[in-house]
Amino acid sequence: MTTDGRIAQLSIADAAATLAGRILDAFHGDEFTGLADHVDSCADQVVALGAVRLVGADVFAPHLLLSRPLAGRDVAVVADSFAYFPAVGEPDTHERRVTAWRDWATATVLTRLAGTGPDEAVVFAPPPDTASAVLGPADAWQQWSVHVAQLSPLALPEVGGPVVEAVGREGKALARGAVRAVLRRDYVNAARLARWVALLSHSGTRLPLDPVLLVEQIRLHGGTGPRLLLDLAVARHQLGIEPA
């Protein structure tokens, strides 16, 4: 990768952290001004669109969980983000399968909220049987839970689909992975897994751990990164915990 490529990646990552912080503010009662305002506020609009792609379906968290309206300008921003940063084609590696499922989640939620999504030719629809391929066997729960964490933007209501169903069948492996991440002080992955724990708990799945204690443990020790705090805010909301 060239130096310019590394700088671009860092810039998009920084912009994604800023966007995550704006989404997080909505959970603390502040107005969520929307994606279009986020893009307009950035000096480089292409970098801002890259941030939208990187944050993925989580850009819709205020709309799904807080009933904030989705503006037409924001719909256009998501469509533009796919135009500037095309979705993967045939997912022939693990990384591409993860990206394909994350893209699918973004397109799915956009369609459900707005009645329209990115062009079907733009977003590859992963075959349902690739859900098991991207997660791997739950018996190997250490690696399985890492893959589940990589797909944390799917742990939102209204996403559903084969990956959510597959994770929902493996509550014991999920609990093991979440506890292991906390014990290893890997709070980034712990927060991502806590979202899945909260989603399953909210849907009535019985899990061999207390999801509220898990989330609060991560909150106390996980730090202040906006992406991690957004994961926790999503989990807390689904568990009915007041914002921290």
Residue frames as qw, qx, qy, qz and C-alpha x, y, z in Angstrom:
[[0.000, 0.889, 0.458, 0.000, 0.00, 0.00, 0.00],
 [0.387, 0.526, -0.037, 0.756, 1.30, 3.46, -0.84],
 [0.208, -0.153, -0.468, 0.845, 1.83, 6.17, 1.75],
 [0.327, -0.078, -0.152, -0.929, -1.09, 8.09, 0.24],
 [0.621, -0.246, -0.661, -0.341, -3.25, 4.97, 0.60],
 [0.481, -0.264, -0.683, 0.482, -2.35, 4.63, 4.28],
 [0.001, -0.082, -0.220, 0.972, -3.11, 8.32, 4.86],
 [0.474, -0.164, -0.401, -0.766, -6.48, 7.93, 3.13],
 [0.613, -0.294, -0.734, -0.015, -7.32, 4.94, 5.32],
 [0.327, -0.233, -0.544, 0.737, -6.39, 6.88, 8.45],
 [0.174, -0.020, -0.035, -0.984, -8.48, 9.83, 7.31],
 [0.584, -0.249, -0.552, -0.541, -11.53, 7.64, 6.71],
 [0.568, -0.286, -0.712, 0.297, -11.03, 5.94, 10.08],
 [0.147, -0.140, -0.356, 0.912, -10.85, 9.35, 11.78],
 [0.372, -0.090, -0.238, -0.893, -13.97, 10.51, 9.96],
 [0.616, -0.269, -0.703, -0.231, -15.74, 7.28, 10.94],
 [0.404, -0.261, -0.642, 0.597, -14.86, 7.89, 14.60],
 [0.096, 0.068, 0.108, -0.987, -16.29, 11.42, 14.30],
 [0.528, -0.160, -0.486, -0.678, -19.46, 10.08, 12.72],
 [0.570, -0.276, -0.764, 0.127, -19.78, 7.43, 15.43],
 [0.206, -0.184, -0.477, 0.834, -19.49, 10.20, 18.01],
 [0.320, -0.028, -0.137, -0.937, -22.32, 12.13, 16.35],
 [0.628, -0.226, -0.648, -0.368, -24.51, 9.03, 16.35],
 [0.476, -0.210, -0.710, 0.474, -23.60, 8.41, 19.99],
 [0.040, -0.009, 0.245, -0.969, -24.70, 11.93, 20.92],
 [0.530, -0.224, -0.410, -0.708, -28.22, 11.04, 19.78],
 [0.660, -0.289, -0.691, 0.061, -28.35, 8.35, 22.47],
 [0.353, -0.236, -0.480, 0.768, -27.50, 11.00, 25.05],
 [0.076, 0.757, 0.544, -0.354, -30.44, 13.14, 24.03],
 [0.053, -0.529, 0.256, 0.807, -28.78, 15.44, 21.52],
 [0.688, 0.596, 0.100, -0.402, -30.23, 16.03, 18.09],
 [0.638, -0.073, 0.624, 0.445, -28.85, 13.77, 15.37],
 [0.233, 0.663, -0.123, -0.700, -28.36, 16.16, 12.48],
 [0.856, 0.439, 0.216, -0.165, -28.01, 13.39, 9.93],
 [0.789, -0.031, 0.383, 0.479, -25.57, 12.02, 7.43],
 [0.442, 0.746, 0.240, 0.437, -25.89, 14.84, 4.92],
 [0.211, -0.958, 0.123, -0.150, -24.80, 17.38, 7.53],
 [0.763, -0.457, 0.360, 0.281, -21.90, 15.11, 8.45],
 [0.708, 0.317, 0.365, 0.515, -20.74, 15.03, 4.84],
 [0.189, 0.897, 0.149, 0.370, -21.22, 18.78, 4.44],
 [0.445, -0.880, 0.165, -0.001, -19.13, 19.44, 7.55],
 [0.817, -0.234, 0.343, 0.400, -16.12, 17.47, 6.25],
 [0.013, 0.728, -0.371, -0.577, -13.42, 19.17, 4.24],
 [0.138, 0.264, -0.850, -0.435, -13.16, 16.09, 2.01],
 [0.741, 0.039, 0.130, -0.657, -16.60, 14.77, 1.11],
 [0.761, 0.243, -0.584, -0.144, -15.20, 11.57, -0.39],
 [0.228, 0.210, -0.807, 0.502, -13.54, 10.78, 2.96],
 [0.455, -0.048, 0.424, -0.782, -16.87, 11.53, 4.65],
 [0.832, 0.153, -0.226, -0.483, -18.63, 9.07, 2.34],
 [0.570, 0.268, -0.759, 0.165, -15.96, 6.51, 3.14],
 [0.117, -0.172, 0.699, -0.684, -16.79, 6.98, 6.81],
 [0.717, 0.052, 0.112, -0.686, -20.46, 6.27, 6.08],
 [0.807, 0.232, -0.510, -0.185, -19.46, 3.02, 4.35],
 [0.353, 0.283, -0.785, 0.423, -17.16, 2.08, 7.23],
 [0.341, -0.101, 0.569, -0.742, -19.74, 2.70, 9.95],
 [0.160, -0.121, -0.932, -0.302, -22.25, 0.75, 7.85],
 [0.367, -0.556, -0.673, -0.322, -25.71, -0.11, 9.16],
 [0.400, -0.462, -0.505, 0.610, -24.91, 1.65, 12.44],
 [0.028, 0.072, 0.123, 0.989, -25.61, 4.97, 10.69],
 [0.452, -0.394, -0.502, -0.623, -29.27, 3.96, 11.08],
 [0.371, -0.211, -0.785, 0.449, -29.10, 3.26, 14.82],
 [0.120, 0.160, 0.337, -0.920, -30.85, 6.54, 15.78],
 [0.525, 0.040, -0.352, -0.774, -33.65, 5.75, 13.32],
 [0.619, -0.100, -0.766, -0.142, -34.11, 2.12, 14.40],
 [0.478, -0.253, -0.703, 0.461, -33.71, 2.55, 18.14],
 [0.105, -0.345, -0.347, 0.866, -34.72, 6.16, 18.80],
 [0.316, 0.698, 0.643, 0.014, -37.35, 6.62, 16.08],
 [0.069, -0.616, 0.158, 0.769, -35.51, 9.56, 14.54],
 [0.696, 0.647, 0.213, -0.226, -36.81, 10.34, 11.03],
 [0.626, -0.101, 0.501, 0.589, -34.64, 9.47, 8.04],
 [0.242, 0.752, -0.033, -0.612, -34.28, 12.45, 5.71],
 [0.813, 0.562, 0.153, 0.004, -34.23, 12.09, 1.94],
 [0.246, 0.858, -0.441, 0.088, -30.81, 13.75, 1.82],
 [0.463, -0.513, 0.712, -0.123, -29.46, 11.04, 4.12],
 [0.869, 0.248, 0.423, -0.062, -30.83, 8.32, 1.84],
 [0.611, 0.779, -0.124, 0.072, -28.91, 9.93, -1.03],
 [0.127, -0.788, 0.593, -0.109, -25.72, 10.03, 1.08],
 [0.715, -0.214, 0.663, -0.054, -25.82, 6.27, 1.66],
 [0.810, 0.521, 0.268, 0.033, -26.41, 5.65, -2.04],
 [0.329, 0.888, -0.307, 0.098, -23.50, 7.97, -2.88],
 [0.433, -0.639, 0.633, -0.059, -21.25, 6.11, -0.43],
 [0.820, 0.083, 0.563, 0.068, -21.79, 2.92, -2.41],
 [0.628, 0.771, 0.071, 0.077, -21.11, 4.76, -5.66],
 [0.099, 0.879, -0.446, 0.137, -17.77, 6.14, -4.44],
 [0.205, -0.443, 0.856, -0.170, -16.76, 3.01, -2.54],
 [0.717, 0.074, -0.484, -0.496, -18.21, 0.05, -4.47],
 [0.827, -0.310, 0.365, -0.294, -19.35, -3.04, -2.64],
 [0.280, -0.386, 0.853, 0.213, -17.34, -6.23, -3.01],
 [0.642, 0.214, -0.509, -0.532, -18.14, -8.63, -5.79],
 [0.880, -0.108, -0.451, -0.100, -18.04, -12.39, -5.34],
 [0.433, -0.756, 0.407, -0.275, -16.95, -12.88, -1.69],
 [0.883, 0.241, -0.398, 0.059, -14.14, -15.40, -2.17],
 [0.421, 0.228, -0.629, 0.613, -12.20, -14.67, 1.06],
 [0.348, -0.543, -0.670, 0.367, -13.22, -14.30, 4.69],
 [0.135, -0.352, -0.126, 0.918, -12.61, -10.55, 4.63],
 [0.208, -0.035, -0.478, -0.853, -14.74, -10.13, 1.51],
 [0.373, -0.438, -0.802, -0.161, -17.52, -12.27, 3.02],
 [0.267, -0.509, -0.503, 0.645, -17.54, -10.06, 6.13],
 [0.016, 0.257, -0.133, -0.957, -17.71, -6.94, 3.98],
 [0.252, -0.201, -0.715, -0.620, -20.44, -8.43, 1.79],
 [0.352, -0.543, -0.757, 0.090, -22.63, -9.20, 4.79],
 [0.197, -0.486, -0.290, 0.801, -22.03, -5.76, 6.30],
 [0.103, 0.096, -0.389, -0.910, -22.95, -4.15, 2.98],
 [0.299, -0.362, -0.814, -0.343, -26.04, -6.34, 2.79],
 [0.277, -0.559, -0.639, 0.450, -27.09, -5.14, 6.25],
 [0.052, -0.365, -0.010, 0.930, -26.71, -1.49, 5.26],
 [0.225, -0.035, -0.596, -0.770, -28.72, -1.99, 2.09],
 [0.308, -0.414, -0.854, -0.062, -31.38, -4.03, 3.91],
 [0.188, -0.566, -0.515, 0.616, -31.98, -1.43, 6.62],
 [0.033, 0.265, -0.204, -0.942, -31.98, 1.43, 4.11],
 [0.260, -0.192, -0.743, -0.586, -34.63, -0.35, 2.06],
 [0.315, -0.517, -0.783, 0.145, -36.78, -0.99, 5.13],
 [0.175, -0.549, -0.324, 0.750, -36.54, 2.60, 6.33],
 [0.103, 0.467, -0.208, -0.853, -36.76, 4.42, 3.01],
 [0.752, 0.460, 0.366, -0.298, -38.49, 1.92, 0.73],
 [0.712, 0.676, -0.171, 0.083, -35.49, 2.00, -1.57],
 [0.714, -0.549, 0.302, 0.313, -31.86, 0.97, -1.37],
 [0.075, -0.597, 0.598, 0.529, -28.70, 0.92, -3.45],
 [0.698, 0.387, -0.389, -0.460, -29.05, -0.59, -6.90],
 [0.946, -0.171, 0.253, -0.107, -29.19, -4.40, -6.69],
 [0.823, 0.470, -0.138, 0.287, -26.30, -4.52, -9.14],
 [0.098, 0.780, -0.399, 0.472, -24.21, -2.44, -6.69],
 [0.456, -0.477, 0.619, -0.426, -24.64, -4.51, -3.51],
 [0.453, 0.156, -0.865, -0.146, -23.85, -8.21, -3.72],
 [0.765, -0.347, 0.112, -0.531, -26.47, -10.31, -1.96],
 [0.028, -0.406, 0.908, -0.100, -24.59, -13.13, -0.19],
 [0.653, -0.137, -0.671, -0.323, -26.18, -16.56, -0.60],
 [0.681, -0.604, 0.076, -0.408, -27.76, -17.67, 2.71],
 [0.965, -0.146, -0.139, 0.169, -25.39, -20.61, 3.04],
 [0.513, 0.487, -0.307, 0.637, -22.42, -18.22, 3.29],
 [0.463, -0.751, 0.132, -0.451, -23.59, -17.25, 6.79],
 [0.920, -0.367, 0.117, 0.074, -22.11, -20.44, 8.19],
 [0.786, 0.341, -0.035, 0.514, -19.01, -19.95, 6.04],
 [0.142, 0.737, -0.173, 0.637, -18.33, -16.45, 7.34],
 [0.590, -0.675, 0.220, -0.384, -18.87, -17.46, 10.99],
 [0.326, 0.381, -0.851, 0.157, -17.20, -20.85, 10.99],
 [0.629, -0.311, -0.711, -0.048, -18.08, -23.70, 13.37],
 [0.432, -0.755, 0.082, -0.486, -19.38, -22.63, 16.77],
 [0.926, -0.296, -0.140, 0.188, -17.45, -25.53, 18.34],
 [0.603, 0.110, -0.092, 0.785, -14.33, -23.45, 17.65],
 [0.133, -0.888, -0.440, 0.012, -15.97, -20.68, 19.68],
 [0.418, -0.588, 0.067, 0.689, -12.82, -18.58, 20.19],
 [0.206, -0.063, 0.524, 0.824, -12.44, -17.91, 16.45],
 [0.015, -0.601, -0.742, -0.296, -16.20, -18.01, 15.86],
 [0.218, -0.830, -0.389, 0.336, -16.72, -15.18, 18.34],
 [0.284, -0.416, 0.266, 0.822, -14.07, -13.07, 16.60],
 [0.081, 0.230, 0.694, 0.677, -16.02, -13.45, 13.37],
 [0.151, -0.741, -0.655, -0.009, -19.27, -12.60, 15.14],
 [0.280, -0.699, -0.135, 0.644, -17.64, -9.43, 16.49],
 [0.225, -0.133, 0.481, 0.837, -16.60, -8.44, 12.96],
 [0.108, -0.422, -0.704, -0.561, -20.28, -8.53, 12.01],
 [0.119, -0.391, -0.621, 0.669, -21.52, -6.41, 14.92],
 [0.238, 0.153, -0.108, -0.953, -23.37, -3.87, 12.69],
 [0.443, -0.186, -0.747, -0.459, -25.82, -6.70, 11.95],
 [0.304, -0.348, -0.787, 0.409, -26.74, -6.78, 15.65],
 [0.204, 0.084, 0.102, -0.970, -29.53, -4.26, 15.18],
 [0.485, 0.425, 0.684, -0.340, -33.29, -4.75, 15.08],
 [0.579, 0.709, 0.088, -0.394, -34.76, -4.88, 11.59],
 [0.122, 0.594, -0.728, -0.321, -31.65, -6.51, 10.11],
 [0.893, 0.048, 0.352, -0.276, -32.45, -10.19, 10.61],
 [0.620, 0.611, -0.458, -0.181, -31.31, -12.65, 8.00],
 [0.925, 0.053, -0.369, 0.070, -29.18, -15.80, 8.00],
 [0.409, 0.370, -0.546, 0.631, -26.25, -14.41, 10.03],
 [0.386, -0.388, 0.344, -0.763, -28.50, -13.19, 12.84],
 [0.913, -0.138, -0.109, -0.368, -30.32, -16.52, 12.83],
 [0.805, 0.214, -0.483, 0.270, -27.03, -18.44, 12.93],
 [0.143, 0.387, -0.542, 0.733, -25.69, -16.40, 15.86],
 [0.597, -0.333, 0.151, -0.714, -29.01, -16.76, 17.66],
 [0.938, -0.067, -0.298, -0.160, -28.64, -20.54, 17.66],
 [0.746, 0.144, -0.435, 0.483, -25.29, -20.37, 19.46],
 [0.344, -0.872, -0.002, -0.348, -25.95, -18.49, 22.69],
 [0.835, -0.498, 0.087, 0.219, -23.45, -20.55, 24.68],
 [0.717, 0.192, 0.142, 0.655, -20.61, -19.90, 22.22],
 [0.099, 0.781, 0.114, 0.606, -21.50, -16.20, 22.16],
 [0.575, -0.805, 0.015, -0.146, -21.44, -15.97, 25.95],
 [0.860, -0.255, 0.116, 0.426, -18.10, -17.75, 26.09],
 [0.549, 0.443, 0.152, 0.692, -16.63, -15.39, 23.52],
 [0.132, -0.860, -0.078, -0.487, -17.89, -12.29, 25.32],
 [0.717, -0.692, 0.076, 0.041, -16.52, -13.41, 28.69],
 [0.829, -0.012, 0.146, 0.540, -13.19, -14.37, 27.13],
 [0.351, 0.659, 0.114, 0.656, -12.89, -10.93, 25.50],
 [0.381, -0.868, 0.018, -0.319, -13.52, -9.21, 28.85],
 [0.839, -0.482, 0.131, 0.214, -11.01, -11.41, 30.66],
 [0.723, 0.165, 0.203, 0.640, -8.42, -10.65, 27.97],
 [0.103, -0.692, -0.120, 0.704, -9.27, -6.94, 28.28],
 [0.181, 0.122, 0.633, 0.743, -10.12, -6.91, 24.62],
 [0.198, 0.494, 0.534, -0.656, -12.87, -4.41, 25.21],
 [0.313, 0.342, -0.388, -0.797, -13.36, -3.49, 21.55],
 [0.391, -0.024, -0.855, -0.341, -14.44, -7.02, 20.69],
 [0.074, -0.291, -0.835, 0.462, -16.20, -7.39, 24.04],
 [0.278, 0.409, 0.215, -0.842, -18.41, -4.40, 23.22],
 [0.425, 0.226, -0.582, -0.655, -19.16, -5.76, 19.76],
 [0.329, -0.120, -0.936, -0.028, -20.15, -9.11, 21.23],
 [0.066, 0.300, 0.638, -0.706, -22.19, -7.39, 23.94],
 [0.423, 0.242, -0.178, -0.855, -24.36, -5.99, 21.16],
 [0.517, 0.020, -0.784, -0.344, -25.15, -9.51, 20.02],
 [0.206, -0.191, -0.855, 0.437, -25.80, -10.58, 23.61],
 [0.223, 0.293, 0.329, -0.870, -28.22, -7.65, 23.99],
 [0.488, 0.170, -0.451, -0.727, -29.97, -8.41, 20.71],
 [0.468, -0.080, -0.875, -0.098, -30.50, -12.06, 21.66],
 [0.102, -0.241, -0.730, 0.631, -31.57, -11.16, 25.18],
 [0.321, 0.237, 0.062, -0.915, -34.06, -8.61, 23.84],
 [0.568, 0.100, -0.580, -0.575, -35.53, -11.27, 21.56],
 [0.831, -0.320, 0.131, -0.437, -36.07, -13.60, 24.54],
 [0.801, 0.265, -0.515, 0.150, -33.10, -15.93, 24.08],
 [0.727, -0.680, 0.100, -0.011, -31.84, -17.31, 27.39],
 [0.547, 0.636, -0.439, 0.322, -28.08, -16.86, 27.79],
 [0.817, -0.344, -0.362, 0.289, -25.69, -18.26, 30.43],
 [0.410, -0.051, -0.224, 0.883, -24.60, -14.79, 31.59],
 [0.001, -0.798, -0.446, 0.405, -26.14, -11.55, 32.81],
 [0.497, 0.569, 0.295, 0.585, -26.14, -9.15, 29.82],
 [0.154, -0.959, -0.072, -0.226, -26.52, -6.05, 32.00],
 [0.659, -0.660, 0.249, 0.259, -23.48, -6.95, 34.13],
 [0.735, 0.159, 0.364, 0.549, -21.50, -7.65, 30.95],
 [0.284, 0.784, 0.234, 0.500, -22.31, -4.26, 29.45],
 [0.350, -0.929, 0.038, -0.114, -21.61, -2.40, 32.69],
 [0.782, -0.395, 0.266, 0.401, -18.25, -4.16, 33.13],
 [0.600, 0.362, 0.326, 0.635, -17.19, -3.07, 29.65],
 [0.017, 0.910, 0.189, 0.369, -18.47, 0.47, 30.27],
 [0.554, -0.822, 0.090, 0.098, -16.40, 0.78, 33.45],
 [0.643, -0.470, 0.449, 0.405, -13.16, -0.49, 31.94],
 [0.720, 0.425, 0.462, 0.295, -13.39, -0.19, 28.17],
 [0.356, -0.148, 0.203, 0.900, -12.23, 3.40, 27.66],
 [0.223, 0.661, 0.274, -0.662, -13.74, 6.29, 25.75],
 [0.138, -0.098, 0.688, 0.706, -13.38, 5.44, 22.06],
 [0.496, 0.215, 0.046, -0.840, -16.50, 6.60, 20.18],
 [0.596, 0.119, -0.679, -0.412, -16.94, 3.36, 18.25],
 [0.313, -0.078, -0.892, 0.315, -16.78, 1.27, 21.43],
 [0.165, 0.211, 0.505, -0.820, -19.14, 3.64, 23.25],
 [0.555, 0.164, -0.280, -0.766, -21.58, 3.49, 20.34],
 [0.518, 0.002, -0.847, -0.122, -21.57, -0.31, 20.53],
 [0.158, -0.180, -0.788, 0.567, -22.34, -0.07, 24.23],
 [0.328, 0.191, 0.169, -0.910, -25.08, 2.52, 23.67],
 [0.597, 0.073, -0.561, -0.569, -26.77, 0.22, 21.17],
 [0.461, -0.090, -0.868, 0.160, -26.52, -2.68, 23.62],
 [0.011, -0.158, -0.597, 0.787, -27.73, -0.60, 26.58],
 [0.456, 0.103, -0.090, -0.879, -30.75, 0.67, 24.66],
 [0.642, -0.010, -0.664, -0.383, -31.83, -2.84, 23.68],
 [0.440, -0.152, -0.806, 0.367, -31.45, -3.94, 27.31],
 [0.322, -0.800, -0.414, -0.292, -33.50, -1.01, 28.55],
 [0.589, -0.414, -0.239, 0.651, -30.62, 0.58, 30.48],
 [0.063, 0.976, 0.127, -0.164, -30.61, 4.35, 30.79],
 [0.610, 0.662, -0.176, 0.397, -27.79, 6.10, 28.86],
 [0.713, -0.331, -0.260, 0.561, -24.58, 6.37, 30.87]]
